[in-house]
Amino acid sequence: MTTLLAPASAARLRADAHRVLEGNWREGVRRDGMPFAYTCPSTPRYRHMWHWDSCFHAIAWSHLDGARARAELRTVLRTADGDGFFPHTVFWDRPAGWRRAPFYATARCFGSTRTETIDPPLLAVAWERVAAVSAVQDPGFAGEALPLLARHLDWLEHHRDPDGDGLLTILLPDESGLDDSPKYDPVYGRYAHHRLGSFLLIENCRRHGWDSRRIIASTDLHSEDVLVSTAYALSLHAMARMTGETSYLRRAARTEQALLDRCLDPGTGLFYDLAGRDEKPVRVSTWSSLMPLTLPGIPDDVKHRLVEEHLLDPRRYAAPVGIPSVAMDEPSFNPRFDRWRCWRGPSWVNTAWLLVPALRALGYTEAADQIVTSLTGAALRSGLREYYDPRDGEGMAARDFGWSALLLDLTGPAP
């Protein structure tokens, strides 16, 4: 792909991305002697390390500083338990402050150094991308994570797919990274992330010792999540390419088939989460309903319908700027719902990063270019913000937001 930007705009974007990532870089040694080097999403609100944020940060860093990209992913690797569990959030420098600590999904209200929850499992995807640009500088990097990545994917299969259908279950809304998405309102009700009951939901998980199988069996406050399951399948495909082992392809195919058989709604052509023990479809159109576009095992006719009936429809997802996180014809679409309640309509750069390559592969080059150039224009006007209003491109929420530097990957050739 050739660059979509004029040289001056490309240079400005690159300089801004470097400034933001450099300013958010944190490096040191934890009290227990564990070294760390990571990019916090944005200070002061997001000063810790988030799993999928760091995956995105490493991909952005690969355009600027390969050593930083590798250091970030190696730090993510150090957060794992030996059995392959990776935490959603890690508090490297010090535990979360007393005001927010009780609302983090930790083992204890105070003093924990990490959460007990997962994040969308994209580490294998990020590792493959960074390894590809590190082949000369650090040829051993490609293989050093493979044993732990294998245990990670096995952990997810055992703990988050108890019925063995290939779809992963989340316990809390923020495990998908889409904390406040309206698709979780019908599932969690008063326990949703933006309601005070979310604390009680976390407490229930603590009482169960964060044993996901026990929690899934004892309550309906969980869902088989399309976004998380798609990320899992993408990582299985990445592992198949990195290892040459066909078992990962078989596992990915099982997840892809489950998405088709159990989550695809024939009436709308969208993929919906399955809520609770009865696995009831959650019929709210959000961008995660489009995520199976990214999977090679989803038939092209299904993908074309997602694009033509939804992504290209100006009533739904064909917004002036980016890809809205909720379809614009949904009653719950509200980009300005709350300054920090953030997945109810705004456009995010990581959404485009995930979906735009699938659009290009299907031949929708003009639509893909429009999404990227609209977001880039918004970023050049407002800076690298956490998200943007899909109607006018106004930058919102956190400033100098790290993963918005993914625009480097979207606007130019691979490093």
Secondary structure by P-SEA (a helix, b strand, c coil): ccccccaaaaaaaaaaaaaaaaaabbbbbccccbbbbbbcccccccccccaaaaaaaaaaaccccaaaaaaaaaaaaaaccccccccccccccccccccccccccccccccccccccccccaaaaaaaaaaaaaccccccccccaaaaaaaaaaaaaaccccccccbbbbccccccccccccccccccccccccccaaaaaaaaaaaaccaaaaaaaccccccccaaaaaaaaaaaaaaaaacccaaaaaaaaaaaaaaaaccccccccbbbbbcccccccccccccccccccccccccaaaaaaaaaacccccccccccccccccccccccccccccccccccbbbbaaaaaacaaaaaaacaaaaaaaaaaaaaaaaaacccccccccccccccccccccccccccccccccc
